[in-house]
Amino acid sequence: MAPKAAITNNLLPLPLTPAHVMKKPTFPYYPHLLFIVLLAIISFVYGYQDMLVKKPQSVHKWRQADGASIALNYYQGGMNFFKPEVHNLTSDSGTSGKCCPSEAPVLYYTVACLYKIFGYHDWIYRGLNTLIFFCGLFFLFRLFLYLIKDVFWAIALPLLFFTSPLLVYYANNYPINTTALALSIIAWYYFSRFLFERKTKWFYICVLFFFLAAALKVTALFSPVAIGFIYLLELFKLRKFGSEGKLFLSFKKCMLPLGLIFLLVAAWLKYAHDYNVAHDCTYFSTTVFPIWDLDKTEIGHVIDNVKNIWLPDYFHVSVLVFLLLAFVYCGINYKKLPALFGICFAVILILAVVYVLLQFRQFADHDYYVIDLYLLPVLVLAGAFFVLKQQYGKFFSSPALKIVFAVFVCLNVFYAKGKVNERYTGPVNDYAANKDFYWVSTYLRQIGIPPGDTVISVPDMTNVSLYLMNVRGWTEYTDARLNRGNPVPYNADEAGIKSSVSKGAKYLIVNGIEELYKKPYLQKFATRLIGKYNKILVFNLKSGAANFSAGQRKILKNFSCDAESISADKEFFMGADSTKFSFGKSRNDSCAHGGKYACRLDKNIPYGMTVKIPDVKYGESFVITVWRKKQAQTKSTIIASADSTYYNNEFIVTETAGQWEKLSKEFFIPENLAGKEITIYLYNEDSLPAWFDDLEIICYDSFENIFKKTP
């Protein structure tokens, strides 16, 4: 009779023998060291050493800041595990930041404990998250080494897994999806040891890690559900997983610990729900957004976003094809897989499909939701290479194949590096526009604004600026009430600002004086300037004499063109101060807003009234207005451009008069365009003609001159 610990054909297909499977790995520790060294090198290639110190930024910086905000509030607010808070005061009718995410805040609390020891540093949060993910990769290496007994493949497959730009970006970051995935991988390693060795201690360890994973992300329960399903098959004698006896010999020793996972996770979810209800909080999503709540157009939008925006960040297309082939190979050789493995994979796949259907809307804008599904590629690779070794051992061990695969991994490492670099240095990262928020906290302390004070921060639709400044308060966030109630906007108008002041807002913090002109309702509250940090202005909302007025701007130049005057050669419109505007041939007398002539643009003459203004200065502002004859769905507008930067998407109609409407646009010159030449012109890309008249361009002096009286 085979020994009790032996593995039968129902678990592992021939030709492996029980003795071969059960024998502990005899490899020396150099493969482990080699894997760690290669992982460190690849991390260096990705630039992890630079990312480690970055505050929340780039793609989904809002969710990054939320996790970091909970940790920081624990650290500063008393370390009560059961009372998580964020800096954004949207709970309790907009008076507190008490809100509870669906995940148990174990990681956030641990980070706060580390802050108590080492002080508050963002690298601690990123570093802990990264370390846990690296542990997951290390145990993935150990899992492959344990299953397929080949050092190269045990190293190469986890490293290929680490070429997903999505994982590379979030592993060294603030969201905890990669952390939960890593803990699930560790749990699967110990569950595999339990399967092959039948030692209960491995089962207890795997249950512990499954619990930690599920506490962070409820989707990590997929694996315990699959294991529970295996138990039921054994219990009702629907399937046998070992000729020497049952796999799960004791309900008390095996299923009770597993059931405890579900009980504890359910208890936290109930607590989180009750906590949020008690504080009237809908800040964190604790519900589902199913596909059946969407119409055909909305479903198409989600699919388009996934396909065109997010898919290249899941894996390079070559890896996606590789995984698809591995999945097909597993399907073809389903009967050659360990029976338990095949059933677990099928259950997890079904649960993954259900998860996608229940959270379908979220996949349009939240790439990190896909990380919860990355256990499937792990299982696919494990199954495919397990069978591949048994069927094609010689090919599996081929040096040529391993060289090709090593090159394949390297190419994907550099692909991932490029994609992640885009997230930090490309246009998706608005760090440059908001960089002052990242460094202003020390200045705020210097002018007497401690973390406990409350502020209004604009422009910001999120919680990010509040976290970066480490102050509590309100932004321009709109509480959508989980799309199940009337949205609650904050600080969207004068009434919103007054509401925040009535709730205790002491200061108005404005990132860029241009906001006062984009949102004129702010000017009434921006009268007591108490500080300026680069572009950031700090106003006292409670006390102090008025010392600032947004109306102090000085007009430097005024350009106007009414289409009535034209040069002798008819090449230019002549402005009131003899300024020449190009494309005078577009003058037309078929209609006009004022006078006799207007500028007519069509497919033959699409440009008109063009003027170039050289050597613009940082902080100068332009207000452009023009009258346009009203037409349905016209594609004509004014464009201002400088050095490939275009200001042409935010023109608004401020006035109408008969068949004419007045367009208006205001913008400020940023630092990167200082000294450049700006071109302002009319443009019509439509096949139908468009008429413009009475163009006016006002250039105001740099706003730096406003602060001469700044305290």
VENGIMO-V373500 format. One line per field, one symbol per residue. ss: DSSP state (a for helix, b for strand, c for the rest). psi: psi as a letter, one per 30 degrees, with the letter a starting at -180 (. if undefined). burial: b if it has 16 or more other C-alpha atoms within 10 Angstrom, else e. A space follows every 50 residues. Layout:
ss: ???
psi: ???
burial: ???
//
This chain:
ss: cccccccccccccccccaaaaacccccccaaaaaaaaaaaaaaaaacaaa acccccccccaaaaaaaaaaaaaaaaacccccccbccbccbccccbcbcc cccccaaaaaaaaaaaaacccaaaaaaaaaaaaaaaaaaaaaaaaaaacc aaaaaaaaaaacccaaaaaaacccccaaaaaaaaaaaaaaaaaaaaacca aaaaaaaaaaaaaaaacaaaaaaaaaaaaaaaaaaccccccccccccccc aaaaaaaaaaaaaaaaaaaaaaaaaaaaccccccccccccaaaccaaaaa aaaaaaaaaaaaaaccaaaaaaaaaaaaaaaacaaaccaaaaaaaaaaaa aaaaaaaacaaaaaccaaaaaaacaaaaaaaaaaaaaaaaacaaaaccaa aaaaaaaaaaaaaaaaaaaaaaaaacccccaaaaaaaaacaaaaaacccc cccbbbbbcccccaaaaaaccbbbcccbbcaaaccccbbccccaaaaaaa aaccccbbbbbcccaaaacaaaccccccbbbbbccbbbbbccccccccca aaccbbbbbbbccccbcccccbbbcccccbbbcaaabbcccccccccbbb bcccccbbbbbbbcccccccbbbbbbbbbccccccbbbbbbbccbbbccc cbbbbbbccbbbbbbbbbccaaaccccbbbbbbbcccccbbbbbbbbbbb ccaaaaaaacc
psi: kkleflklffekllgkleeeefklkgklfeeeeeeeeeeeeeeeefgefe fegklklbkhfeeeeeeeeeeeeeefgfhjegikllfjiflhhgflgjkk lfkkheeeeeeeeeeeefljkffeeeeeeeeeeeeeeefeeeeeeeefhj eeeeeeeeeeeggjeeeeefeiaelgeeeeeeeeeeeeeeeeeeeffhke eeeeeeeeeeeeefeekffffeeeeeeeeeeeeeeghfkkgkffalejfk eefefeeefeeeeeeeeeeeeeeeeeeeghkgekjhalileffkaeeeee eeeeeeefeeeffelleeeeeeeeeeeeeeeehefflkeeeeeeeeeeee eeeeeeeegeeffefjefffeffffeeeeeeeeefeeeeeeieeeegkee eeeeeeeeeeefefeeeeeeeeeffaffjgeefgfeffgfeeeeeeggjl fflklkkkkkgageeeeefhllbkagkjjfhhggakkjkkhfaeeeeeee effgkfkkjkikffefeeifffeffifikflkjcfkkkkkfellkkgkkf ggkkkeljkkjggeklleggfkkkleggkkklhfffkkgfllekbflljk kafeifklhkkkjlhlkkfklkjkkkkkkklkhkgkakkkkkhgkkigfg kljfkkjbglkkkkkklkjlefgkflkkkklkkjglfklkkllikkjkkl lkffffgfgk.
burial: eeeebbbbbbbbbeeeebeebbeeeeeeeebbeebbeebeebbeebebee bbbebbbbbbbbbbbbbbbbbbbbbeeebeeebbbbbbbbbbebbbbbbb bbbbbebbbbbbbbbeeeebebbbbbbbbbebbbbbbbbbbbbbbbbbbb bbbbbbbbbbbbbbbbbbbbbbbbbbbbbbbbbbbbbbbbbbbbbbbbeb ebbbbbbbbbbbbbbbbbbbbbbbbbbbebbeebeeeeebbbeeeebbee eeebbebbeebbeebeebbebbbebbeebbbbbeeeeebbbeeeeeeebe ebbebbeeebbbbbbbeebbeebeebbebbbeebebbbbbbbbbbebbbe bbeebbebbbbbbbeebbbbbbbbbbbbbbbbbbbbbbbbeeeeebeeee ebeebbeebbebbbbbbebbeebbeeeebbbeebebbbebbeebeeeebb beebbbbbbbbbbbbbbbbbbbbbbbbbbebbeeeeeeebbbeeebbeeb bebbbbbbbbbbbbbbeeeebbbebbbbbbbbeebbbbbbbeeeeeebeb eebeeeeebbbbbbbbeeeebbbbbeeeebbbbbbbbbeebbbeeebbbb bbeeebbbbbbbeeebbbbbbbebbbbbbbeeeeebbbbbebeeeeeeee beeeeeeeebbbbbbbbbbeeebbebbbbbbbbbbeeebbbbbbbbbbbb bbbeebeeeee
//
